[in-house]
Amino acid sequence: MPKYLVISTSGNPDSNSRRMGRVAFEHLQKRKVDCDWIDIRELDLPLCDAGKCYGLPSSRKLSAAIEHADGILIAAPVYNYDVAAAAKNMIELSGSAWEDKIVGFLCAAGGTASYMSVMAYANSLMLDFRCIIIPRFAFATSDTFDGDRITDKKITRRIEQVADELVRFTKALRS
């Protein structure tokens, strides 16, 4: 049976992308799939220095979780029309653990103008590590949230669809 992982990549304790990740994680748990949760905010990850950073316990824990997963959902904030730098750092720290993974995205941004911002990040995963990218992702703006709640039912459904697609793609490609 495939194993799944949802990773929250925001450093913000009041993160909307983390909220999206939690919805996906809970949906996968209800589907009774083998799924883990990682919040990089809790790992105290170093900046990638192309040296000793790889041997640190937090980097090794992250790499192991990614390596053991078949399908991964990345919940990421979008800042300045790009996926947040912490998400890029996460890939740099875990490198080859990403090889041949099935990957989906859940993104939160301040406005709609950065809708396609995840593409450079997705291209990096495809080209560097031969990841298969789910061609459906969830993108939500700040007006989708009221405190801890997602108020737009279409966004909640889209998050669940992305999670379902992750399972479907992963099962099909791992069989």
Backbone hydrogen bonds in HBPLUS format (Angstrom, degrees):
<---DONOR---> <-ACCEPTOR-->    atom                        ^
c    i                          cat <-CA-CA->   ^        H-A-AA   ^      H-
h    n   atom  resd res      DA  || num        DHA   H-A  angle D-A-AA Bond
n    s   type  num  typ     dist DA aas  dist angle  dist       angle   num
A0070-ASP N   A0003-LYS O   2.69 MM  67  5.31 168.3  1.70 142.0 146.1     1
A0071-GLY N   A0003-LYS O   3.19 MM  68  6.57 160.0  2.23 150.9 156.7     2
A0004-TYR N   A0034-ASP O   2.79 MM  30  6.06 162.3  1.82 158.7 164.4     3
A0036-ASP N   A0004-TYR O   2.96 MM  32  6.37 150.3  2.05 135.6 142.1     4
A0005-LEU N   A0071-GLY O   2.96 MM  66  6.42 139.7  2.13 151.1 162.9     5
A0073-LEU N   A0005-LEU O   2.84 MM  68  6.31 158.5  1.89 157.9 165.3     6
A0006-VAL N   A0036-ASP O   2.95 MM  30  6.35 156.7  2.00 151.5 158.0     7
A0038-ILE N   A0006-VAL O   2.92 MM  32  6.33 153.6  2.00 162.5 166.1     8
A0007-ILE N   A0073-LEU O   2.84 MM  66  6.22 165.1  1.86 169.0 173.7     9
A0075-ALA N   A0007-ILE O   2.79 MM  68  5.95 177.0  1.79 164.9 165.8    10
A0008-SER N   A0038-ILE O   2.82 MM  30  6.27 162.0  1.85 160.0 165.5    11
A0040-ILE N   A0008-SER O   2.99 MM  32  6.22 162.1  2.02 170.8 168.7    12
A0009-THR N   A0075-ALA O   2.93 MM  66  6.09 163.3  1.96 177.0 173.4    13
A0019-ARG N   A0015-SER O   3.30 MM   4  6.53 148.3  2.41 130.2 138.1    14
A0020-MET N   A0016-ASN O   3.02 MM   4  6.37 151.7  2.10 145.9 153.2    15
A0021-GLY N   A0017-SER O   2.90 MM   4  6.21 156.0  1.95 147.8 154.6    16
A0022-ARG N   A0018-ARG O   2.87 MM   4  6.14 153.5  1.94 150.8 157.7    17
A0023-VAL N   A0019-ARG O   3.10 MM   4  6.41 153.5  2.17 146.1 152.3    18
A0024-ALA N   A0020-MET O   3.10 MM   4  6.44 161.9  2.14 151.6 155.9    19
A0025-PHE N   A0021-GLY O   2.83 MM   4  6.06 163.1  1.86 153.1 158.2    20
A0026-GLU N   A0022-ARG O   2.87 MM   4  6.02 167.5  1.89 152.4 155.4    21
A0027-HIS N   A0023-VAL O   2.97 MM   4  6.11 152.0  2.05 143.9 152.1    22
A0028-LEU N   A0024-ALA O   2.91 MM   4  6.19 158.2  1.95 152.8 158.3    23
A0029-GLN N   A0025-PHE O   2.91 MM   4  6.19 153.2  1.98 148.5 156.4    24
A0030-LYS N   A0026-GLU O   2.95 MM   4  6.21 153.1  2.03 144.9 151.7    25
A0031-ARG N   A0027-HIS O   3.09 MM   4  6.40 139.6  2.26 140.1 151.1    26
A0031-ARG N   A0028-LEU O   3.13 MM   3  4.98 123.9  2.46  90.7 105.2    27
A0033-VAL N   A0028-LEU O   3.32 MM   5  5.94 175.2  2.32 155.0 156.1    28
A0032-LYS N   A0029-GLN O   2.90 MM   3  4.94 153.7  1.97 103.1 111.2    29
A0042-GLU N   A0039-ASP O   2.90 MM   3  5.69 154.7  1.96 124.2 130.5    30
A0043-LEU N   A0040-ILE O   3.14 MM   3  5.06 158.0  2.19 100.8 107.6    31
A0054-TYR N   A0051-GLY O   3.44 MM   3  6.47 159.3  2.49 127.2 128.2    32
A0055-GLY N   A0052-LYS O   3.16 MM   3  5.67 145.2  2.29 113.7 122.2    33
A0056-LEU N   A0053-CYS O   3.34 MM   3  5.53 158.4  2.39 104.5 110.8    34
A0059-SER N   A0056-LEU O   3.10 MM   3  5.41 118.7  2.49 107.2 121.5    35
A0060-ARG N   A0056-LEU O   2.98 MM   4  6.24 161.5  2.01 159.8 165.9    36
A0061-LYS N   A0057-PRO O   2.88 MM   4  6.04 155.1  1.94 149.6 156.2    37
A0062-LEU N   A0058-SER O   3.08 MM   4  6.25 162.7  2.11 144.2 148.5    38
A0063-SER N   A0059-SER O   2.91 MM   4  6.09 170.2  1.92 152.0 155.0    39
A0064-ALA N   A0060-ARG O   2.93 MM   4  6.02 159.1  1.97 146.3 151.9    40
A0065-ALA N   A0061-LYS O   3.07 MM   4  6.27 160.1  2.11 149.2 154.0    41
A0066-ILE N   A0062-LEU O   3.05 MM   4  6.31 162.4  2.08 156.4 161.0    42
A0067-GLU N   A0063-SER O   2.82 MM   4  5.96 164.3  1.85 151.8 157.0    43
A0068-HIS N   A0064-ALA O   3.00 MM   4  6.11 152.4  2.08 148.1 153.9    44
A0069-ALA N   A0066-ILE O   3.16 MM   3  5.29 151.6  2.24 104.4 113.0    45
A0102-ILE N   A0070-ASP O   3.10 MM  32  6.37 166.4  2.12 154.2 158.4    46
A0072-ILE N   A0102-ILE O   2.74 MM  30  6.17 160.3  1.78 161.9 168.3    47
A0104-GLY N   A0072-ILE O   2.87 MM  32  6.32 152.8  1.94 153.8 161.0    48
A0074-ILE N   A0104-GLY O   2.89 MM  30  6.24 164.2  1.91 151.7 153.9    49
A0106-LEU N   A0074-ILE O   2.89 MM  32  6.09 154.3  1.96 156.1 152.1    50
A0076-ALA N   A0106-LEU O   2.81 MM  30  6.24 154.4  1.87 161.1 170.0    51
A0108-ALA N   A0076-ALA O   3.13 MM  32  6.56 149.9  2.22 145.1 152.4    52
A0084-ALA N   A0077-PRO O   3.00 MM   7  5.74 159.2  2.04 158.6 154.1    53
A0078-VAL N   A0108-ALA O   2.84 MM  30  6.01 141.3  1.99 163.7 161.0    54
A0079-TYR N   A0082-ASP O   2.85 MM   3  5.54 144.0  1.98 175.0 166.8    55
A0082-ASP N   A0079-TYR O   3.05 MM   3  5.54 138.7  2.23 114.4 125.1    56
A0087-ALA N   A0084-ALA O   3.01 MM   3  5.67 139.0  2.18 116.4 125.9    57
A0089-ASN N   A0085-ALA O   2.86 MM   4  6.14 163.3  1.89 156.9 161.8    58
A0090-MET N   A0086-ALA O   2.98 MM   4  6.14 145.2  2.10 136.9 145.9    59
A0091-ILE N   A0087-ALA O   3.29 MM   4  6.66 149.9  2.39 141.8 147.8    60
A0091-ILE N   A0088-LYS O   3.08 MM   3  5.26 119.1  2.46  99.5 113.6    61
A0092-GLU N   A0088-LYS O   3.02 MM   4  6.38 160.9  2.06 152.5 158.2    62
A0093-LEU N   A0089-ASN O   2.88 MM   4  6.12 150.2  1.97 151.7 159.3    63
A0094-SER N   A0090-MET O   3.15 MM   4  6.27 140.9  2.31 140.3 149.9    64
A0095-GLY N   A0091-ILE O   2.75 MM   4  5.56 139.0  1.92 154.7 161.1    65
A0097-ALA N   A0094-SER O   2.98 MM   3  5.70 161.7  2.01 151.1 150.2    66
A0098-TRP N   A0095-GLY O   3.00 MM   3  6.10 174.6  2.01 135.6 137.4    67
A0099-GLU N   A0096-SER O   3.06 MM   3  5.39 168.2  2.07 114.5 118.4    68
A0101-LYS N   A0098-TRP O   3.27 MM   3  5.79 142.3  2.42 149.9 140.6    69
A0100-ASP N   A0129-PHE O   2.89 MM  29  6.26 158.7  1.93 170.2 173.8    70
A0132-ILE N   A0101-LYS O   2.86 MM  31  6.30 156.1  1.92 153.9 162.0    71
A0103-VAL N   A0132-ILE O   2.81 MM  29  6.13 164.1  1.83 165.6 168.9    72
A0134-ILE N   A0103-VAL O   2.82 MM  31  6.03 167.7  1.84 158.7 161.5    73
A0138-ALA N   A0105-PHE O   3.13 MM  33  6.50 159.5  2.17 149.6 151.0    74
A0107-CYS N   A0138-ALA O   2.77 MM  31  6.10 171.6  1.77 157.0 158.5    75
A0140-ALA N   A0107-CYS O   2.88 MM  33  6.35 155.4  1.94 153.8 161.8    76
A0109-ALA N   A0140-ALA O   2.89 MM  31  6.32 157.4  1.94 159.3 166.9    77
A0115-TYR N   A0112-THR O   3.20 MM   3  5.53 145.0  2.33 127.6 124.1    78
A0117-SER N   A0114-SER O   3.04 MM   3  5.24 165.3  2.06 118.0 121.0    79
A0119-MET N   A0116-MET O   3.10 MM   3  5.90 169.9  2.11 127.3 130.5    80
A0122-ALA N   A0118-VAL O   2.88 MM   4  6.13 159.6  1.93 156.1 162.9    81
A0123-ASN N   A0119-MET O   2.78 MM   4  5.95 160.8  1.81 152.0 157.3    82
A0124-SER N   A0120-ALA O   3.02 MM   4  6.22 152.4  2.10 142.5 149.3    83
A0125-LEU N   A0121-TYR O   3.17 MM   4  6.53 158.1  2.22 147.6 152.5    84
A0126-MET N   A0122-ALA O   2.90 MM   4  6.19 157.3  1.95 152.6 159.6    85
A0127-LEU N   A0123-ASN O   2.82 MM   4  5.93 173.6  1.82 157.9 159.5    86
A0128-ASP N   A0124-SER O   2.86 MM   4  5.64 160.4  1.89 146.6 153.2    87
A0129-PHE N   A0125-LEU O   3.11 MM   4  5.34 147.4  2.22 123.5 133.2    88
A0131-CYS N   A0125-LEU O   3.21 MM   6  5.57 173.0  2.22 127.0 126.5    89
A0130-ARG N   A0126-MET O   3.00 MM   4  4.53 126.3  2.29 119.1 123.4    90
A0144-THR N   A0141-THR O   2.93 MM   3  5.66 163.8  1.95 127.5 130.9    91
A0145-PHE N   A0142-SER O   3.29 MM   3  5.83 170.6  2.30 116.3 119.2    92
A0151-THR N   A0144-THR O   2.77 MM   7  5.62 154.1  1.84 155.5 163.7    93
A0146-ASP N   A0149-ARG O   2.89 MM   3  5.24 159.0  1.93 147.2 153.6    94
A0149-ARG N   A0146-ASP O   3.15 MM   3  5.24 161.3  2.19 123.3 121.7    95
A0155-ILE N   A0152-ASP O   3.06 MM   3  5.46 127.6  2.34 106.6 119.0    96
A0156-THR N   A0152-ASP O   3.20 MM   4  6.64 159.3  2.25 150.4 156.2    97
A0157-ARG N   A0153-LYS O   2.92 MM   4  6.09 161.5  1.95 145.0 150.1    98
A0158-ARG N   A0154-LYS O   2.86 MM   4  6.04 149.9  1.95 139.0 148.1    99
A0159-ILE N   A0155-ILE O   2.87 MM   4  6.15 158.0  1.92 154.2 159.0   100
A0160-GLU N   A0156-THR O   3.06 MM   4  6.35 160.9  2.10 149.6 154.5   101
A0161-GLN N   A0157-ARG O   2.82 MM   4  6.11 149.2  1.92 147.2 156.6   102
A0162-VAL N   A0158-ARG O   2.90 MM   4  6.19 156.0  1.96 151.5 157.2   103
A0163-ALA N   A0159-ILE O   3.03 MM   4  6.33 160.0  2.07 149.7 155.0   104
A0164-ASP N   A0160-GLU O   2.86 MM   4  6.10 157.2  1.91 147.2 153.9   105
A0165-GLU N   A0161-GLN O   2.78 MM   4  5.99 156.0  1.84 150.2 157.0   106
A0166-LEU N   A0162-VAL O   2.91 MM   4  6.15 149.5  2.00 146.1 154.5   107
A0167-VAL N   A0163-ALA O   3.16 MM   4  6.51 158.5  2.21 147.9 152.3   108
A0168-ARG N   A0164-ASP O   2.90 MM   4  6.18 164.3  1.93 151.0 155.8   109
A0169-PHE N   A0165-GLU O   2.81 MM   4  5.89 176.5  1.81 156.5 157.6   110
A0170-THR N   A0166-LEU O   2.95 MM   4  5.94 163.0  1.98 145.8 151.5   111
A0171-LYS N   A0167-VAL O   2.93 MM   4  6.01 167.6  1.94 152.5 156.1   112
A0172-ALA N   A0168-ARG O   3.02 MM   4  6.14 162.7  2.05 148.2 153.6   113
A0173-LEU N   A0169-PHE O   2.87 MM   4  6.01 161.4  1.91 154.5 159.4   114
A0174-ARG N   A0170-THR O   2.89 MM   4  5.82 134.3  2.10 144.0 154.8   115
